[in-house]
Amino acid sequence: MDWEYETDDEEIHTAYHEAGHAIVGCALGARIDSVSLSQASEFDDADDGLPRRFGDCIVNWGRVDADAAWQQQRELLTILAGPIAELIYRAEDADSIEMSSWAMDWQQAQQCVARMHAEPAKRERTLRAAIGRLRQTIANDPVWPAVAALADELMIGDEIEAERVEDLVRFWWQHA
């Protein structure tokens, strides 16, 4: 008997997306209170146009000055890390990034960069620079193996708490 299972690409993409947020946020000094995947109920109406799966990453920066440039930069990188990790997993070009599929992340990134710069041209340059920087950083050691390890754990289905994310970051950074 041939046992073939179809993979659920949407779930895998979401796992890499949430793992990107969590690993980069943790590496930049945040406490990741939890990261998880959620699955819509099989009894939900499949024709309602909503995604069947979604993820959640709770990033806790602690007591920081939200107006400090370094904090705004950390938040921007963490926000964009999810979409970029998913983009890398999908092996897609950063120029082809489809912002509508990451509407909430993109909205948060735009709000974050608006606090950094009043001028629209500077906002655009900052976003492009952050995306380029993340693309390079996430695709390489030690970040990518940590993202992949966390994505694998997310696929199991349990919520992952702060200590496990910290363990993964510590492990992969020590072995880089």
DOFITI-387146 format. One record per residue (C-alpha): x, y, z; residue number from 1. Coordinates in steps of 0.25 Angstrom, whole numbers, plus 2048, in hexadecimal, padded with zeros to 3 digits. Each point is the difference from the previous one (the first is absolute). Layout:
% DOFITI-387146
[[X; Y; Z]; NUM]
...
% end
This chain:
% DOFITI-387146
[[800; 800; 800]; 1]
[[805; 80E; 7FC]; 2]
[[7FF; 80A; 80B]; 3]
[[800; 80E; 7FA]; 4]
[[7FB; 80C; 808]; 5]
[[7FD; 80D; 7F9]; 6]
[[807; 80B; 808]; 7]
[[7F8; 80C; 804]; 8]
[[808; 80B; 7FA]; 9]
[[7F8; 80B; 807]; 10]
[[804; 7FA; 80D]; 11]
[[80E; 7FF; 7FD]; 12]
[[801; 80E; 7FB]; 13]
[[7F9; 805; 80C]; 14]
[[80A; 7F8; 809]; 15]
[[80C; 806; 7F9]; 16]
[[7F9; 80E; 801]; 17]
[[7FE; 7FF; 80F]; 18]
[[80E; 7FA; 802]; 19]
[[806; 80C; 7F9]; 20]
[[7F9; 80A; 80A]; 21]
[[804; 7F7; 80C]; 22]
[[80E; 7FE; 7FD]; 23]
[[804; 80D; 7FB]; 24]
[[7F8; 807; 80B]; 25]
[[807; 7F7; 80B]; 26]
[[80E; 803; 7F9]; 27]
[[7FD; 80F; 801]; 28]
[[7FD; 7FF; 80F]; 29]
[[7F1; 7FE; 801]; 30]
[[7FA; 7F5; 808]; 31]
[[7F7; 7F8; 7F8]; 32]
[[7F4; 7FD; 809]; 33]
[[7FB; 7F5; 7F7]; 34]
[[7FF; 7FC; 7F1]; 35]
[[7F6; 7F7; 7FA]; 36]
[[7F8; 7FB; 7F4]; 37]
[[7F1; 800; 801]; 38]
[[7F7; 7F8; 7F7]; 39]
[[7F2; 804; 7FC]; 40]
[[7F6; 7F6; 804]; 41]
[[7FC; 7F5; 7F5]; 42]
[[7F2; 805; 803]; 43]
[[802; 80E; 7FB]; 44]
[[7FA; 804; 7F3]; 45]
[[80B; 7FE; 7F6]; 46]
[[7FA; 80A; 7F6]; 47]
[[801; 80C; 809]; 48]
[[80D; 805; 7FA]; 49]
[[808; 800; 80D]; 50]
[[80D; 7F9; 802]; 51]
[[7FF; 7F2; 806]; 52]
[[80C; 801; 808]; 53]
[[807; 80C; 807]; 54]
[[80B; 801; 80A]; 55]
[[803; 809; 80C]; 56]
[[80D; 805; 806]; 57]
[[800; 808; 80C]; 58]
[[80C; 809; 801]; 59]
[[803; 807; 80D]; 60]
[[80B; 80B; 800]; 61]
[[7FE; 803; 80F]; 62]
[[802; 80E; 805]; 63]
[[806; 808; 7F4]; 64]
[[7FF; 80E; 7FB]; 65]
[[7F7; 7FE; 7F3]; 66]
[[805; 80D; 7FA]; 67]
[[80F; 7FB; 801]; 68]
[[805; 7FE; 7F2]; 69]
[[807; 7F3; 804]; 70]
[[7F3; 7FB; 805]; 71]
[[7F8; 804; 7F4]; 72]
[[80B; 7F9; 7F7]; 73]
[[7FF; 7F3; 809]; 74]
[[7F0; 800; 7FE]; 75]
[[801; 802; 7F1]; 76]
[[80A; 7F5; 7FE]; 77]
[[7F7; 7F7; 809]; 78]
[[7F3; 803; 7F9]; 79]
[[806; 7FE; 7F2]; 80]
[[808; 7F3; 804]; 81]
[[7F3; 7F8; 7FF]; 82]
[[7FD; 803; 7F1]; 83]
[[80F; 800; 7FD]; 84]
[[802; 7F2; 806]; 85]
[[7F4; 7FB; 7F8]; 86]
[[805; 806; 7F4]; 87]
[[80D; 7F9; 801]; 88]
[[7F9; 7F3; 803]; 89]
[[7F8; 802; 7F3]; 90]
[[80D; 803; 7F9]; 91]
[[7F9; 80D; 7FA]; 92]
[[807; 80D; 7FD]; 93]
[[7FF; 80B; 809]; 94]
[[7FB; 809; 7F5]; 95]
[[7F4; 7F7; 7FE]; 96]
[[7FC; 801; 80E]; 97]
[[7F0; 801; 800]; 98]
[[7FD; 809; 80C]; 99]
[[7F1; 7FD; 7FF]; 100]
[[803; 7F2; 806]; 101]
[[807; 806; 80C]; 102]
[[7F7; 80C; 801]; 103]
[[800; 801; 80F]; 104]
[[810; 7FF; 801]; 105]
[[801; 80A; 7F5]; 106]
[[7F6; 80A; 807]; 107]
[[808; 7FE; 80D]; 108]
[[80E; 802; 7F8]; 109]
[[7FA; 80D; 7F9]; 110]
[[7FB; 805; 80E]; 111]
[[80E; 7FD; 806]; 112]
[[808; 807; 7F5]; 113]
[[7F6; 80C; 800]; 114]
[[805; 802; 80E]; 115]
[[80E; 800; 7FB]; 116]
[[7FF; 809; 7F4]; 117]
[[7F6; 80B; 7FC]; 118]
[[804; 800; 7F2]; 119]
[[7FA; 7F5; 7F7]; 120]
[[80D; 7FE; 7F8]; 121]
[[808; 7FE; 80D]; 122]
[[7F5; 7F6; 804]; 123]
[[801; 7F8; 7F3]; 124]
[[80F; 800; 801]; 125]
[[800; 7FB; 80E]; 126]
[[7F6; 7F5; 7FD]; 127]
[[808; 7FB; 7F4]; 128]
[[80D; 801; 808]; 129]
[[7FA; 7F8; 80B]; 130]
[[7FA; 7F5; 7F6]; 131]
[[80E; 7FF; 7F9]; 132]
[[807; 7FF; 80E]; 133]
[[7F6; 7F5; 805]; 134]
[[801; 7F8; 7F3]; 135]
[[80F; 7FF; 801]; 136]
[[800; 7FE; 80F]; 137]
[[7F4; 7F6; 801]; 138]
[[805; 7F7; 7F4]; 139]
[[80D; 7FD; 807]; 140]
[[806; 7FA; 80D]; 141]
[[7FD; 800; 80B]; 142]
[[7F2; 806; 7FD]; 143]
[[7FB; 7F7; 7F6]; 144]
[[802; 7F3; 807]; 145]
[[7F9; 806; 80C]; 146]
[[7F4; 804; 7F8]; 147]
[[7FF; 7F3; 7FA]; 148]
[[801; 7F8; 80D]; 149]
[[7F5; 809; 806]; 150]
[[7F8; 7FE; 7F4]; 151]
[[801; 7F1; 801]; 152]
[[7FC; 801; 80F]; 153]
[[7F4; 809; 7FC]; 154]
[[7FB; 7F6; 7F6]; 155]
[[7FF; 7F6; 80C]; 156]
[[7F4; 809; 804]; 157]
[[804; 804; 80F]; 158]
[[801; 80E; 804]; 159]
[[80F; 803; 802]; 160]
[[804; 809; 80C]; 161]
[[80B; 80A; 803]; 162]
[[80A; 7F6; 806]; 163]
[[800; 7F7; 7F3]; 164]
[[802; 80C; 7F7]; 165]
[[80C; 805; 808]; 166]
[[806; 7F1; 800]; 167]
[[7FF; 800; 7F1]; 168]
[[807; 80D; 7FE]; 169]
[[80A; 7FD; 80B]; 170]
[[803; 7F2; 7F9]; 171]
[[801; 805; 7F2]; 172]
[[808; 80D; 803]; 173]
[[80A; 7F7; 808]; 174]
[[802; 7F7; 7F4]; 175]
[[802; 80B; 7F6]; 176]
% end
